[in-house]
């Protein structure tokens, strides 16, 4: 809860609304998937079907991963005193570092 309040305060101070941030993040996220689809190559005669199918598969995989993480980690350990500092923060930092690496790698390869 503290993190959400901090993020809200930071967005208020920077004059960017949460909705604007979500919209911009969604566009950037979508452009990353569009680039991946370009590399794979979509069939031109079934472009719309392939695009919807790919997007549905990606979203379904994300929901499945979150659900599995909840069942095997958060449900059992979220009440522990060390959960935030020893598990959530290091994993979040690691995921952020990987995402930053991929973003820089993609940017430099363009």
C-alpha positions in Angstrom: 0.0 0.0 0.0 2.9 2.4 0.7 4.3 1.9 -2.7 1.0 2.7 -4.4 0.8 5.9 -2.4 4.3 6.9 -3.3 3.7 6.2 -7.0 0.5 8.3 -6.8 2.4 11.2 -5.1 5.2 11.0 -7.7 2.7 11.2 -10.6 0.8 14.0 -9.0 4.1 16.0 -8.5 5.2 15.3 -12.0 1.8 16.4 -13.5 1.4 13.0 -15.3 -1.8 11.2 -14.5 -1.9 7.5 -13.9 -4.2 7.1 -16.9 -1.7 8.9 -19.2 1.1 6.7 -17.9 -0.9 3.5 -18.5 -1.7 4.7 -22.0 1.9 5.6 -22.9 3.2 2.3 -21.3 0.6 0.4 -23.3 1.8 2.0 -26.5 5.4 1.3 -25.9 4.6 -2.2 -24.8 2.6 -2.7 -27.9 5.4 -1.4 -30.1 7.7 -4.0 -28.6 5.3 -6.8 -29.5 4.8 -5.3 -33.0 8.5 -5.4 -33.5 8.6 -9.1 -32.4 5.7 -9.9 -34.8 7.6 -8.2 -37.6 10.6 -10.4 -36.9 8.4 -13.5 -36.9 6.5 -12.5 -40.0 2.7 -12.4 -40.1 0.8 -13.9 -43.0 -0.5 -10.9 -45.0 -3.7 -12.7 -46.0 -4.7 -13.4 -42.4 -3.0 -10.4 -40.7 -5.9 -9.5 -38.3 -6.5 -13.1 -37.2 -2.8 -13.6 -36.6 -2.4 -10.4 -34.7 -5.4 -11.1 -32.4 -4.3 -14.6 -31.8 -0.7 -13.6 -30.9 -2.0 -10.8 -28.6 -4.5 -13.2 -26.9 -1.7 -15.8 -26.4 0.6 -13.3 -24.8 -2.0 -11.9 -22.5 -3.1 -15.5 -21.5 0.5 -16.4 -20.7 1.0 -13.3 -18.6 -2.2 -14.1 -16.6 -1.1 -17.7 -16.1 2.3 -16.7 -14.9 0.8 -14.2 -12.4 -1.7 -16.8 -11.2 1.0 -19.5 -10.7 3.3 -17.0 -8.9 0.4 -16.1 -6.6 -0.4 -19.7 -5.8 3.1 -20.8 -5.1 4.6 -17.7 -3.6 2.3 -14.9 -2.5 -0.4 -17.0 -1.0 2.0 -18.8 1.3 4.5 -16.2 2.1 2.9 -12.7 1.8 2.2 -12.6 5.6 5.8 -13.2 6.5 7.8 -10.3 7.7 10.6 -10.9 5.2 8.4 -11.2 2.2 8.7 -7.7 0.9 12.4 -7.1 1.6 13.8 -10.5 0.9 11.6 -11.6 -2.0 9.5 -8.9 -3.7 12.1 -6.2 -3.8 15.0 -8.3 -5.1 12.8 -10.0 -7.7 11.3 -6.6 -8.8 14.8 -5.2 -9.2 16.0 -8.3 -11.2 13.0 -8.1 -13.5 13.6 -4.3 -14.0 17.2 -4.9 -14.8 16.4 -7.6 -17.4 13.7 -5.3 -19.0 16.2 -2.4 -19.1 18.8 -4.6 -20.7 16.3 -5.8 -23.4 15.1 -2.2 -24.0 18.7 -0.9 -24.5 19.6 -3.9 -26.6 16.6 -3.4 -28.8 17.3 0.3 -29.1 20.9 -0.2 -30.0 20.1 -2.8 -32.6 17.7 -0.5 -34.5 
